[in-house]
Amino acid sequence: MDPVRTNLHLVSDATGETLNAIARATTVGFERASIVYHRWSLIRTRFQMHRVLEGIEHEPGPVLTTLIDQALRAELDTTCRRLNLPFVHVLDSVRQVLQDYNGEQAAARPGQQYALNADYFRRIDAMHYVMQHDDGQAAPGLAEADVILVGVSRSSKTPTCFFLANRGIKAANVPLVPHAPEPPGLQKPHCPVIGLTLDATALIEIRRHRLKLIAAGGPDGVVRQSTTEYVDDEAVRAELQWARRLCNSRRWPVIDVTRRSIEETAATVLQLMDAWHQRQAAAASKPA
């Protein structure tokens, strides 16, 4: 059966990240549908809204929005009713619950979550930190980390750190290399240390792909390191076992990222960080 084409219009007065996340989460289960996303972001004037309405008329489909401006919402709502198209303001129900509970009307200012406030600058600072402390760089700076991720090469440490940085978390990553000296910051860490690991077969495939990318920049494009220990099955399995034993000996929790997305890995890191801080608080509250 041919896939069913569905135009999905995402209309936002900010960056549209909220709608993108909701759309990804809700459309993933439709296996027979071919979803075509139409993203309309930073829609804050009537002129911009008229472009949106023309697009919806040209390629009709359900409309999801986070618009706050009542006049723009009314125009969008009127057009959707005329075209008999579903129209959902995805924040309304949650906002209403909070307004009823708090007894306070929410301020109608678009893009408030992206204000240049302390939280914003904390995320920027965390991003700079990750870049400066990637792959074991600037070891003395580990004392400033909120969390340290350890693992063998190509175990998703760097992308996970950048994802965490976008949450304002200073995440350092340290590669675990057999026979190499351990960075001083890991001997008596002041923050959670979390290991990342994955299946040997998956790791070898990732490393081989990495070698091909490196070779592509060479004079002949030939991978000459395919038999190196870096991708040798026995050597990689031994490397992973060694790293696992090291983490276990230090009582560092380990996350298997083989079938996890970066988002899922980061969420688990946050849970483990919370658990670590709870243990520290409990220990500190015990009488001496």
C-alpha positions as protocol buffer text, in pm:
chain_id: "A"
residue {
  index: 1
  type: MET
  ca { x: 0 y: 0 z: 0 }
}
residue {
  index: 2
  type: ASP
  ca { x: 133 y: 343 z: -96 }
}
residue {
  index: 3
  type: PRO
  ca { x: 201 y: 578 z: 196 }
}
residue {
  index: 4
  type: VAL
  ca { x: -65 y: 839 z: 271 }
}
residue {
  index: 5
  type: ARG
  ca { x: 73 y: 1190 z: 222 }
}
residue {
  index: 6
  type: THR
  ca { x: -15 y: 1425 z: 506 }
}
residue {
  index: 7
  type: ASN
  ca { x: 77 y: 1793 z: 514 }
}
residue {
  index: 8
  type: LEU
  ca { x: 144 y: 1901 z: 872 }
}
residue {
  index: 9
  type: HIS
  ca { x: 176 y: 2275 z: 932 }
}
residue {
  index: 10
  type: LEU
  ca { x: 369 y: 2389 z: 1241 }
}
residue {
  index: 11
  type: VAL
  ca { x: 303 y: 2758 z: 1309 }
}
residue {
  index: 12
  type: SER
  ca { x: 504 y: 2929 z: 1583 }
}
residue {
  index: 13
  type: ASP
  ca { x: 580 y: 3284 z: 1694 }
}
residue {
  index: 14
  type: ALA
  ca { x: 921 y: 3167 z: 1824 }
}
residue {
  index: 15
  type: THR
  ca { x: 1179 y: 2920 z: 1694 }
}
residue {
  index: 16
  type: GLY
  ca { x: 935 y: 2632 z: 1656 }
}
residue {
  index: 17
  type: GLU
  ca { x: 1142 y: 2389 z: 1863 }
}
residue {
  index: 18
  type: THR
  ca { x: 847 y: 2305 z: 2087 }
}
residue {
  index: 19
  type: LEU
  ca { x: 630 y: 2214 z: 1789 }
}
residue {
  index: 20
  type: ASN
  ca { x: 912 y: 2018 z: 1626 }
}
residue {
  index: 21
  type: ALA
  ca { x: 956 y: 1809 z: 1940 }
}
residue {
  index: 22
  type: ILE
  ca { x: 582 y: 1745 z: 1971 }
}
residue {
  index: 23
  type: ALA
  ca { x: 553 y: 1658 z: 1602 }
}
residue {
  index: 24
  type: ARG
  ca { x: 842 y: 1410 z: 1621 }
}
residue {
  index: 25
  type: ALA
  ca { x: 696 y: 1245 z: 1930 }
}
residue {
  index: 26
  type: THR
  ca { x: 343 y: 1214 z: 1790 }
}
residue {
  index: 27
  type: THR
  ca { x: 405 y: 1120 z: 1427 }
}
residue {
  index: 28
  type: VAL
  ca { x: 663 y: 847 z: 1481 }
}
residue {
  index: 29
  type: GLY
  ca { x: 394 y: 582 z: 1526 }
}
residue {
  index: 30
  type: PHE
  ca { x: 228 y: 637 z: 1188 }
}
residue {
  index: 31
  type: GLU
  ca { x: 405 y: 384 z: 967 }
}
residue {
  index: 32
  type: ARG
  ca { x: 181 y: 418 z: 661 }
}
residue {
  index: 33
  type: ALA
  ca { x: 175 y: 797 z: 658 }
}
residue {
  index: 34
  type: SER
  ca { x: 419 y: 1014 z: 466 }
}
residue {
  index: 35
  type: ILE
  ca { x: 434 y: 1326 z: 683 }
}
residue {
  index: 36
  type: VAL
  ca { x: 540 y: 1643 z: 503 }
}
residue {
  index: 37
  type: TYR
  ca { x: 633 y: 1911 z: 755 }
}
residue {
  index: 38
  type: HIS
  ca { x: 571 y: 2277 z: 678 }
}
residue {
  index: 39
  type: ARG
  ca { x: 751 y: 2480 z: 944 }
}
residue {
  index: 40
  type: TRP
  ca { x: 645 y: 2841 z: 991 }
}
residue {
  index: 41
  type: SER
  ca { x: 856 y: 3004 z: 1262 }
}
residue {
  index: 42
  type: LEU
  ca { x: 883 y: 3358 z: 1406 }
}
residue {
  index: 43
  type: ILE
  ca { x: 533 y: 3447 z: 1283 }
}
residue {
  index: 44
  type: ARG
  ca { x: 458 y: 3775 z: 1460 }
}
residue {
  index: 45
  type: THR
  ca { x: 297 y: 4007 z: 1203 }
}
residue {
  index: 46
  type: ARG
  ca { x: -14 y: 3998 z: 983 }
}
residue {
  index: 47
  type: PHE
  ca { x: 206 y: 4005 z: 672 }
}
residue {
  index: 48
  type: GLN
  ca { x: 391 y: 3694 z: 790 }
}
residue {
  index: 49
  type: MET
  ca { x: 62 y: 3528 z: 880 }
}
residue {
  index: 50
  type: HIS
  ca { x: -78 y: 3588 z: 529 }
}
residue {
  index: 51
  type: ARG
  ca { x: 217 y: 3391 z: 388 }
}
residue {
  index: 52
  type: VAL
  ca { x: 131 y: 3107 z: 626 }
}
residue {
  index: 53
  type: LEU
  ca { x: -235 y: 3110 z: 525 }
}
residue {
  index: 54
  type: GLU
  ca { x: -142 y: 3101 z: 156 }
}
residue {
  index: 55
  type: GLY
  ca { x: 81 y: 2801 z: 223 }
}
residue {
  index: 56
  type: ILE
  ca { x: -193 y: 2619 z: 411 }
}
residue {
  index: 57
  type: GLU
  ca { x: -445 y: 2683 z: 132 }
}
residue {
  index: 58
  type: HIS
  ca { x: -195 y: 2561 z: -129 }
}
residue {
  index: 59
  type: GLU
  ca { x: -112 y: 2240 z: 63 }
}
residue {
  index: 60
  type: PRO
  ca { x: -395 y: 2175 z: 309 }
}
residue {
  index: 61
  type: GLY
  ca { x: -334 y: 1968 z: 620 }
}
residue {
  index: 62
  type: PRO
  ca { x: -365 y: 1969 z: 1001 }
}
residue {
  index: 63
  type: VAL
  ca { x: -227 y: 2276 z: 1180 }
}
residue {
  index: 64
  type: LEU
  ca { x: -41 y: 2276 z: 1511 }
}
residue {
  index: 65
  type: THR
  ca { x: 46 y: 2610 z: 1664 }
}
residue {
  index: 66
  type: THR
  ca { x: 192 y: 2781 z: 1969 }
}
residue {
  index: 67
  type: LEU
  ca { x: 83 y: 3134 z: 1868 }
}
residue {
  index: 68
  type: ILE
  ca { x: 7 y: 3367 z: 2157 }
}
residue {
  index: 69
  type: ASP
  ca { x: -115 y: 3678 z: 1974 }
}
residue {
  index: 70
  type: GLN
  ca { x: -495 y: 3656 z: 1975 }
}
residue {
  index: 71
  type: ALA
  ca { x: -542 y: 3843 z: 1645 }
}
residue {
  index: 72
  type: LEU
  ca { x: -304 y: 3613 z: 1459 }
}
residue {
  index: 73
  type: ARG
  ca { x: -464 y: 3308 z: 1620 }
}
residue {
  index: 74
  type: ALA
  ca { x: -805 y: 3428 z: 1509 }
}
residue {
  index: 75
  type: GLU
  ca { x: -690 y: 3460 z: 1147 }
}
residue {
  index: 76
  type: LEU
  ca { x: -539 y: 3113 z: 1155 }
}
residue {
  index: 77
  type: ASP
  ca { x: -845 y: 2965 z: 1321 }
}
residue {
  index: 78
  type: THR
  ca { x: -1082 y: 3127 z: 1069 }
}
residue {
  index: 79
  type: THR
  ca { x: -885 y: 2993 z: 772 }
}
residue {
  index: 80
  type: CYS
  ca { x: -869 y: 2642 z: 918 }
}
residue {
  index: 81
  type: ARG
  ca { x: -1245 y: 2640 z: 981 }
}
residue {
  index: 82
  type: ARG
  ca { x: -1312 y: 2759 z: 627 }
}
residue {
  index: 83
  type: LEU
  ca { x: -1090 y: 2484 z: 484 }
}
residue {
  index: 84
  type: ASN
  ca { x: -1228 y: 2229 z: 733 }
}
residue {
  index: 85
  type: LEU
  ca { x: -879 y: 2156 z: 867 }
}
residue {
  index: 86
  type: PRO
  ca { x: -793 y: 2037 z: 1220 }
}
residue {
  index: 87
  type: PHE
  ca { x: -640 y: 2318 z: 1426 }
}
residue {
  index: 88
  type: VAL
  ca { x: -472 y: 2260 z: 1763 }
}
residue {
  index: 89
  type: HIS
  ca { x: -303 y: 2509 z: 1993 }
}
residue {
  index: 90
  type: VAL
  ca { x: -74 y: 2265 z: 2172 }
}
residue {
  index: 91
  type: LEU
  ca { x: -4 y: 2482 z: 2478 }
}
residue {
  index: 92
  type: ASP
  ca { x: -359 y: 2588 z: 2563 }
}
residue {
  index: 93
  type: SER
  ca { x: -460 y: 2297 z: 2785 }
}
residue {
  index: 94
  type: VAL
  ca { x: -139 y: 2300 z: 2990 }
}
residue {
  index: 95
  type: ARG
  ca { x: -144 y: 2680 z: 3023 }
}
residue {
  index: 96
  type: GLN
  ca { x: -507 y: 2669 z: 3138 }
}
residue {
  index: 97
  type: VAL
  ca { x: -431 y: 2406 z: 3403 }
}
residue {
  index: 98
  type: LEU
  ca { x: -149 y: 2619 z: 3544 }
}
residue {
  index: 99
  type: GLN
  ca { x: -356 y: 2938 z: 3533 }
}
residue {
  index: 100
  type: ASP
  ca { x: -642 y: 2771 z: 3718 }
}
residue {
  index: 101
  type: TYR
  ca { x: -407 y: 2619 z: 3975 }
}
residue {
  index: 102
  type: ASN
  ca { x: -199 y: 2932 z: 4036 }
}
residue {
  index: 103
  type: GLY
  ca { x: -478 y: 3183 z: 3997 }
}
residue {
  index: 104
  type: GLU
  ca { x: -258 y: 3389 z: 3767 }
}
residue {
  index: 105
  type: GLN
  ca { x: -300 y: 3479 z: 3400 }
}
residue {
  index: 106
  type: ALA
  ca { x: 2 y: 3387 z: 3187 }
}
residue {
  index: 107
  type: ALA
  ca { x: 176 y: 3680 z: 3018 }
}
residue {
  index: 108
  type: ALA
  ca { x: 121 y: 3685 z: 2641 }
}
residue {
  index: 109
  type: ARG
  ca { x: 475 y: 3748 z: 2522 }
}
residue {
  index: 110
  type: PRO
  ca { x: 608 y: 3526 z: 2240 }
}
residue {
  index: 111
  type: GLY
  ca { x: 950 y: 3364 z: 2272 }
}
residue {
  index: 112
  type: GLN
  ca { x: 980 y: 3418 z: 2648 }
}
residue {
  index: 113
  type: GLN
  ca { x: 1161 y: 3085 z: 2685 }
}
residue {
  index: 114
  type: TYR
  ca { x: 1442 y: 3226 z: 2468 }
}
residue {
  index: 115
  type: ALA
  ca { x: 1497 y: 3544 z: 2668 }
}
residue {
  index: 116
  type: LEU
  ca { x: 1859 y: 3651 z: 2721 }
}
residue {
  index: 117
  type: ASN
  ca { x: 1846 y: 3579 z: 3092 }
}
residue {
  index: 118
  type: ALA
  ca { x: 2072 y: 3400 z: 3338 }
}
residue {
  index: 119
  type: ASP
  ca { x: 1957 y: 3060 z: 3214 }
}
residue {
  index: 120
  type: TYR
  ca { x: 2047 y: 3154 z: 2856 }
}
residue {
  index: 121
  type: PHE
  ca { x: 2397 y: 3267 z: 2950 }
}
residue {
  index: 122
  type: ARG
  ca { x: 2444 y: 2955 z: 3162 }
}
residue {
  index: 123
  type: ARG
  ca { x: 2379 y: 2744 z: 2851 }
}
residue {
  index: 124
  type: ILE
  ca { x: 2628 y: 2949 z: 2650 }
}
residue {
  index: 125
  type: ASP
  ca { x: 2887 y: 2912 z: 2925 }
}
residue {
  index: 126
  type: ALA
  ca { x: 2826 y: 2537 z: 2936 }
}
residue {
  index: 127
  type: MET
  ca { x: 2868 y: 2512 z: 2558 }
}
residue {
  index: 128
  type: HIS
  ca { x: 3204 y: 2689 z: 2576 }
}
residue {
  index: 129
  type: TYR
  ca { x: 3305 y: 2457 z: 2859 }
}
residue {
  index: 130
  type: VAL
  ca { x: 3225 y: 2146 z: 2656 }
}
residue {
  index: 131
  type: MET
  ca { x: 3431 y: 2270 z: 2362 }
}
residue {
  index: 132
  type: GLN
  ca { x: 3727 y: 2343 z: 2588 }
}
residue {
  index: 133
  type: HIS
  ca { x: 3709 y: 2011 z: 2773 }
}
residue {
  index: 134
  type: ASP
  ca { x: 3625 y: 1772 z: 2492 }
}
residue {
  index: 135
  type: ASP
  ca { x: 3812 y: 1441 z: 2472 }
}
residue {
  index: 136
  type: GLY
  ca { x: 4013 y: 1494 z: 2790 }
}
residue {
  index: 137
  type: GLN
  ca { x: 4139 y: 1842 z: 2705 }
}
residue {
  index: 138
  type: ALA
  ca { x: 4227 y: 2092 z: 2980 }
}
residue {
  index: 139
  type: ALA
  ca { x: 4225 y: 1831 z: 3257 }
}
residue {
  index: 140
  type: PRO
  ca { x: 4261 y: 2090 z: 3539 }
}
residue {
  index: 141
  type: GLY
  ca { x: 3924 y: 2230 z: 3433 }
}
residue {
  index: 142
  type: LEU
  ca { x: 3751 y: 1907 z: 3538 }
}
residue {
  index: 143
  type: ALA
  ca { x: 3712 y: 2068 z: 3880 }
}
residue {
  index: 144
  type: GLU
  ca { x: 3446 y: 2295 z: 3726 }
}
residue {
  index: 145
  type: ALA
  ca { x: 3243 y: 2013 z: 3569 }
}
residue {
  index: 146
  type: ASP
  ca { x: 2887 y: 1930 z: 3670 }
}
residue {
  index: 147
  type: VAL
  ca { x: 2934 y: 1578 z: 3534 }
}
residue {
  index: 148
  type: ILE
  ca { x: 3218 y: 1382 z: 3374 }
}
residue {
  index: 149
  type: LEU
  ca { x: 3146 y: 1124 z: 3104 }
}
residue {
  index: 150
  type: VAL
  ca { x: 3405 y: 852 z: 3047 }
}
residue {
  index: 151
  type: GLY
  ca { x: 3425 y: 580 z: 2785 }
}
residue {
  index: 152
  type: VAL
  ca { x: 3630 y: 433 z: 2503 }
}
residue {
  index: 153
  type: SER
  ca { x: 3673 y: 619 z: 2176 }
}
residue {
  index: 154
  type: ARG
  ca { x: 3351 y: 672 z: 1973 }
}
residue {
  index: 155
  type: SER
  ca { x: 3111 y: 588 z: 2256 }
}
residue {
  index: 156
  type: SER
  ca { x: 2895 y: 903 z: 2205 }
}
residue {
  index: 157
  type: LYS
  ca { x: 3060 y: 1108 z: 2480 }
}
residue {
  index: 158
  type: THR
  ca { x: 3097 y: 1430 z: 2280 }
}
residue {
  index: 159
  type: PRO
  ca { x: 2743 y: 1456 z: 2135 }
}
residue {
  index: 160
  type: THR
  ca { x: 2595 y: 1372 z: 2474 }
}
residue {
  index: 161
  type: CYS
  ca { x: 2802 y: 1647 z: 2636 }
}
residue {
  index: 162
  type: PHE
  ca { x: 2683 y: 1902 z: 2382 }
}
residue {
  index: 163
  type: PHE
  ca { x: 2323 y: 1798 z: 2437 }
}
residue {
  index: 164
  type: LEU
  ca { x: 2368 y: 1841 z: 2813 }
}
residue {
  index: 165
  type: ALA
  ca { x: 2533 y: 2180 z: 2757 }
}
residue {
  index: 166
  type: ASN
  ca { x: 2214 y: 2297 z: 2591 }
}
residue {
  index: 167
  type: ARG
  ca { x: 2051 y: 2231 z: 2928 }
}
residue {
  index: 168
  type: GLY
  ca { x: 2312 y: 2449 z: 3099 }
}
residue {
  index: 169
  type: ILE
  ca { x: 2518 y: 2156 z: 3229 }
}
residue {
  index: 170
  type: LYS
  ca { x: 2898 y: 2169 z: 3216 }
}
residue {
  index: 171
  type: ALA
  ca { x: 2979 y: 1820 z: 3093 }
}
residue {
  index: 172
  type: ALA
  ca { x: 3339 y: 1711 z: 3047 }
}
residue {
  index: 173
  type: ASN
  ca { x: 3434 y: 1391 z: 2869 }
}
residue {
  index: 174
  type: VAL
  ca { x: 3744 y: 1183 z: 2925 }
}
residue {
  index: 175
  type: PRO
  ca { x: 3847 y: 898 z: 2694 }
}
residue {
  index: 176
  type: LEU
  ca { x: 3935 y: 568 z: 2857 }
}
residue {
  index: 177
  type: VAL
  ca { x: 4249 y: 435 z: 2692 }
}
residue {
  index: 178
  type: PRO
  ca { x: 4412 y: 112 z: 2816 }
}
residue {
  index: 179
  type: HIS
  ca { x: 4763 y: 163 z: 2958 }
}
residue {
  index: 180
  type: ALA
  ca { x: 4730 y: 543 z: 2943 }
}
residue {
  index: 181
  type: PRO
  ca { x: 4765 y: 743 z: 3267 }
}
residue {
  index: 182
  type: GLU
  ca { x: 4439 y: 843 z: 3426 }
}
residue {
  index: 183
  type: PRO
  ca { x: 4366 y: 1219 z: 3444 }
}
residue {
  index: 184
  type: PRO
  ca { x: 4404 y: 1355 z: 3802 }
}
residue {
  index: 185
  type: GLY
  ca { x: 4046 y: 1483 z: 3804 }
}
residue {
  index: 186
  type: LEU
  ca { x: 3911 y: 1128 z: 3807 }
}
residue {
  index: 187
  type: GLN
  ca { x: 4094 y: 1014 z: 4117 }
}
residue {
  index: 188
  type: LYS
  ca { x: 3883 y: 1214 z: 4363 }
}
residue {
  index: 189
  type: PRO
  ca { x: 3597 y: 1353 z: 4154 }
}
residue {
  index: 190
  type: HIS
  ca { x: 3382 y: 1626 z: 4306 }
}
residue {
  index: 191
  type: CYS
  ca { x: 3093 y: 1552 z: 4068 }
}
residue {
  index: 192
  type: PRO
  ca { x: 2927 y: 1242 z: 3919 }
}
residue {
  index: 193
  type: VAL
  ca { x: 3141 y: 1032 z: 3685 }
}
residue {
  index: 194
  type: ILE
  ca { x: 2936 y: 822 z: 3441 }
}
residue {
  index: 195
  type: GLY
  ca { x: 3062 y: 565 z: 3194 }
}
residue {
  index: 196
  type: LEU
  ca { x: 2928 y: 513 z: 2844 }
}
residue {
  index: 197
  type: THR
  ca { x: 2964 y: 180 z: 2669 }
}
residue {
  index: 198
  type: LEU
  ca { x: 2814 y: -4 z: 2373 }
}
residue {
  index: 199
  type: ASP
  ca { x: 2808 y: -334 z: 2194 }
}
residue {
  index: 200
  type: ALA
  ca { x: 3141 y: -430 z: 2036 }
}
residue {
  index: 201
  type: THR
  ca { x: 2989 y: -493 z: 1693 }
}
residue {
  index: 202
  type: ALA
  ca { x: 2821 y: -152 z: 1690 }
}
residue {
  index: 203
  type: LEU
  ca { x: 3140 y: 18 z: 1808 }
}
residue {
  index: 204
  type: ILE
  ca { x: 3349 y: -146 z: 1537 }
}
residue {
  index: 205
  type: GLU
  ca { x: 3101 y: -32 z: 1273 }
}
residue {
  index: 206
  type: ILE
  ca { x: 3113 y: 325 z: 1404 }
}
residue {
  index: 207
  type: ARG
  ca { x: 3492 y: 322 z: 1410 }
}
residue {
  index: 208
  type: ARG
  ca { x: 3517 y: 181 z: 1059 }
}
residue {
  index: 209
  type: HIS
  ca { x: 3288 y: 456 z: 935 }
}
residue {
  index: 210
  type: ARG
  ca { x: 3509 y: 708 z: 1113 }
}
residue {
  index: 211
  type: LEU
  ca { x: 3820 y: 568 z: 945 }
}
residue {
  index: 212
  type: LYS
  ca { x: 3654 y: 591 z: 605 }
}
residue {
  index: 213
  type: LEU
  ca { x: 3575 y: 957 z: 666 }
}
residue {
  index: 214
  type: ILE
  ca { x: 3936 y: 1021 z: 763 }
}
residue {
  index: 215
  type: ALA
  ca { x: 4063 y: 831 z: 460 }
}
residue {
  index: 216
  type: ALA
  ca { x: 3832 y: 1028 z: 231 }
}
residue {
  index: 217
  type: GLY
  ca { x: 4053 y: 1330 z: 294 }
}
residue {
  index: 218
  type: GLY
  ca { x: 4368 y: 1141 z: 198 }
}
residue {
  index: 219
  type: PRO
  ca { x: 4539 y: 1129 z: -141 }
}
residue {
  index: 220
  type: ASP
  ca { x: 4383 y: 804 z: -258 }
}
residue {
  index: 221
  type: GLY
  ca { x: 4080 y: 761 z: -30 }
}
residue {
  index: 222
  type: VAL
  ca { x: 4196 y: 417 z: 83 }
}
residue {
  index: 223
  type: VAL
  ca { x: 4154 y: 310 z: 445 }
}
residue {
  index: 224
  type: ARG
  ca { x: 4489 y: 165 z: 543 }
}
residue {
  index: 225
  type: GLN
  ca { x: 4404 y: 105 z: 908 }
}
residue {
  index: 226
  type: SER
  ca { x: 4124 y: -151 z: 869 }
}
residue {
  index: 227
  type: THR
  ca { x: 4330 y: -420 z: 1044 }
}
residue {
  index: 228
  type: THR
  ca { x: 4447 y: -199 z: 1330 }
}
residue {
  index: 229
  type: GLU
  ca { x: 4349 y: -275 z: 1688 }
}
residue {
  index: 230
  type: TYR
  ca { x: 4109 y: 18 z: 1661 }
}
residue {
  index: 231
  type: VAL
  ca { x: 3865 y: -200 z: 1468 }
}
residue {
  index: 232
  type: ASP
  ca { x: 3994 y: -549 z: 1547 }
}
residue {
  index: 233
  type: ASP
  ca { x: 3712 y: -753 z: 1699 }
}
residue {
  index: 234
  type: GLU
  ca { x: 3915 y: -919 z: 1974 }
}
residue {
  index: 235
  type: ALA
  ca { x: 4100 y: -600 z: 2065 }
}
residue {
  index: 236
  type: VAL
  ca { x: 3781 y: -393 z: 2079 }
}
residue {
  index: 237
  type: ARG
  ca { x: 3606 y: -647 z: 2301 }
}
residue {
  index: 238
  type: ALA
  ca { x: 3906 y: -649 z: 2536 }
}
residue {
  index: 239
  type: GLU
  ca { x: 3908 y: -268 z: 2540 }
}
residue {
  index: 240
  type: LEU
  ca { x: 3538 y: -256 z: 2632 }
}
residue {
  index: 241
  type: GLN
  ca { x: 3583 y: -517 z: 2906 }
}
residue {
  index: 242
  type: TRP
  ca { x: 3875 y: -324 z: 3051 }
}
residue {
  index: 243
  type: ALA
  ca { x: 3675 y: 0 z: 3055 }
}
residue {
  index: 244
  type: ARG
  ca { x: 3378 y: -175 z: 3218 }
}
residue {
  index: 245
  type: ARG
  ca { x: 3600 y: -321 z: 3490 }
}
residue {
  index: 246
  type: LEU
  ca { x: 3753 y: 19 z: 3557 }
}
residue {
  index: 247
  type: CYS
  ca { x: 3410 y: 180 z: 3597 }
}
residue {
  index: 248
  type: ASN
  ca { x: 3292 y: -102 z: 3822 }
}
residue {
  index: 249
  type: SER
  ca { x: 3604 y: -75 z: 4039 }
}
residue {
  index: 250
  type: ARG
  ca { x: 3539 y: 298 z: 4087 }
}
residue {
  index: 251
  type: ARG
  ca { x: 3163 y: 244 z: 4132 }
}
residue {
  index: 252
  type: TRP
  ca { x: 3088 y: 467 z: 3837 }
}
residue {
  index: 253
  type: PRO
  ca { x: 2749 y: 386 z: 3684 }
}
residue {
  index: 254
  type: VAL
  ca { x: 2760 y: 277 z: 3320 }
}
residue {
  index: 255
  type: ILE
  ca { x: 2506 y: 348 z: 3045 }
}
residue {
  index: 256
  type: ASP
  ca { x: 2484 y: 115 z: 2746 }
}
residue {
  index: 257
  type: VAL
  ca { x: 2421 y: 351 z: 2451 }
}
residue {
  index: 258
  type: THR
  ca { x: 2398 y: 82 z: 2183 }
}
residue {
  index: 259
  type: ARG
  ca { x: 2028 y: 133 z: 2114 }
}
residue {
  index: 260
  type: ARG
  ca { x: 1983 y: 472 z: 2277 }
}
residue {
  index: 261
  type: SER
  ca { x: 1947 y: 806 z: 2108 }
}
residue {
  index: 262
  type: ILE
  ca { x: 2156 y: 1097 z: 2234 }
}
residue {
  index: 263
  type: GLU
  ca { x: 1841 y: 1237 z: 2396 }
}
residue {
  index: 264
  type: GLU
  ca { x: 1777 y: 911 z: 2584 }
}
residue {
  index: 265
  type: THR
  ca { x: 2138 y: 888 z: 2698 }
}
residue {
  index: 266
  type: ALA
  ca { x: 2131 y: 1248 z: 2822 }
}
residue {
  index: 267
  type: ALA
  ca { x: 1805 y: 1183 z: 3010 }
}
residue {
  index: 268
  type: THR
  ca { x: 1963 y: 886 z: 3187 }
}
residue {
  index: 269
  type: VAL
  ca { x: 2270 y: 1096 z: 3270 }
}
residue {
  index: 270
  type: LEU
  ca { x: 2042 y: 1354 z: 3433 }
}
residue {
  index: 271
  type: GLN
  ca { x: 1872 y: 1082 z: 3639 }
}
residue {
  index: 272
  type: LEU
  ca { x: 2207 y: 947 z: 3757 }
}
residue {
  index: 273
  type: MET
  ca { x: 2324 y: 1300 z: 3842 }
}
residue {
  index: 274
  type: ASP
  ca { x: 2011 y: 1354 z: 4055 }
}
residue {
  index: 275
  type: ALA
  ca { x: 2070 y: 1021 z: 4233 }
}
residue {
  index: 276
  type: TRP
  ca { x: 2435 y: 1114 z: 4301 }
}
residue {
  index: 277
  type: HIS
  ca { x: 2339 y: 1449 z: 4452 }
}
residue {
  index: 278
  type: GLN
  ca { x: 2071 y: 1286 z: 4666 }
}
residue {
  index: 279
  type: ARG
  ca { x: 2328 y: 1042 z: 4804 }
}
residue {
  index: 280
  type: GLN
  ca { x: 2568 y: 1328 z: 4875 }
}
residue {
  index: 281
  type: ALA
  ca { x: 2297 y: 1525 z: 5055 }
}
residue {
  index: 282
  type: ALA
  ca { x: 2197 y: 1220 z: 5259 }
}
residue {
  index: 283
  type: ALA
  ca { x: 2558 y: 1153 z: 5358 }
}
residue {
  index: 284
  type: ALA
  ca { x: 2609 y: 1516 z: 5457 }
}
residue {
  index: 285
  type: SER
  ca { x: 2299 y: 1514 z: 5677 }
}
residue {
  index: 286
  type: LYS
  ca { x: 2414 y: 1215 z: 5883 }
}
residue {
  index: 287
  type: PRO
  ca { x: 2553 y: 1304 z: 6226 }
}
residue {
  index: 288
  type: ALA
  ca { x: 2930 y: 1280 z: 6253 }
}
